[in-house]
Amino acid sequence: MAGSARGVTYRAPGRVNLIGEHTDYNLGFVLPVAIELACRVTARPDGERLHVRSRNVDDERVWAIQDVPALAPAGDWSDYVAGVAREIVRAGYPLEPVSLDIESDVPLGSGLSSSASLEVSVALALLGPREVDRMEVARICHRAENDFAGLPCGIMDHFTSLFGRSGHALLLDCRDLSWRAIPIPAGMTVLAVNTMVRHELGSTAYATRVAECRSACAAAGVASLRDLTPERLRAAGPGLLGEVPYRRARHVVHENQRVLDFVAAAERGDPARMRELMRESHESLRSDYEVSCDELDFLVDTACEIPGVVGARMTGGGFGGCTVNLVDPAVETEFRARIGEAYRNRFGLAPEIYACQPSCGAGKIGFE
């Protein structure tokens, strides 16, 4: 596939979300961190076609350039590539014939945004040297995931992959896309612990949650849950919204405030309040949003018993995947040992633990 032409390599990071879960598609606040784990795509000229190969799954696809605007989903990994290619053309950027060689170290199904890192790295490789605004690239990738891959997610993952800042989290307002970089407090390292499970319910429950939030909006007479204040939520209650939509809305409304409170606590150096907010977030995701599972709950409970852990919660869509943990670097070795042993004893699985060093955003990293 590669041929003799010189390749250009683009990198796009995954992300871990510190707090603000399931708020992005409700136009709320999020606090993600771009991480060192990333997808890398090497692009080389290739005749008259779009030729893509994934080293992770040892599979490839070939499409004629003229066929890209009419591509339809295939229901596999290639949808993330084909969807981005189609949206690039629809946005008015002609495609050049190219071969893309794809390799990622973002673990699949972990809740660390393997799909967005793939989409962003592919978008940059297809756009090549053209100067395209990063927010436009984020929107292109977001449309590809919504309209082609079929996941009704928000823009958080694509935004974070493009705008990541070394040493910082990103406070993003998903309604107007304003943002600012928030330094990770000194004395804290970010670790993700992978449950190594992905429950089947997760494949359909995400879309169900989106629909339940829309139902709550319709009943409350607001455009999005971002517009629903705690006072209006209480006034409406489950009687107007319905029991399940009410609980989904309650999570989102209070999670938005938790994000802002968490940022304020981080900026004033208040780890006790950060810990409390992370715990509240997890409990809300478990009980009101119902997207946790036994494995995630166990990891969070276990982490919170380890001295030197500032806070822990599930991160990502839920039903498996990862927890995010803020840990004193001095106890990282102990944390890894204790949580690994406890999880193996309880579930018979060895969790993978990733050091989530806050990373810079996507871009060209060199030639091959």
Secondary structure, 3 states (H helix, E strand, C coil): CCCCCCCEEEEEEEEEECCCCCCHHHCCEECEEEEEEEEEEEEEECCCEEEEEECCCCEEEEEEHHHHHHCCCCCCCHHHHHHHHHHHHHCCCCCCCEEEEEEECCCCCCCCCHHHHHHHHHHHHHHCCCCCCHHHHHHHHHHHHHHHHCCCCCCHHHHHHHHCCCCEEEEEECCCCCEEEEECCCCCEEEEEEEEEECCCHHHHHHHHHHHHHHHHHHHCCCCHHHCCHHHHHHHHHHHHCHHHHHHHHHHHHHHHHHHHHHHHHHCCCHHHHHHHHHHHHHHHHHCCCCCCHHHHHHHHHHHCCCCEEEEEEECCCCEEEEEEEECHHHHHHHHHHHHHHHHHHHCCCCEEEECCCCCCCEEEEEC
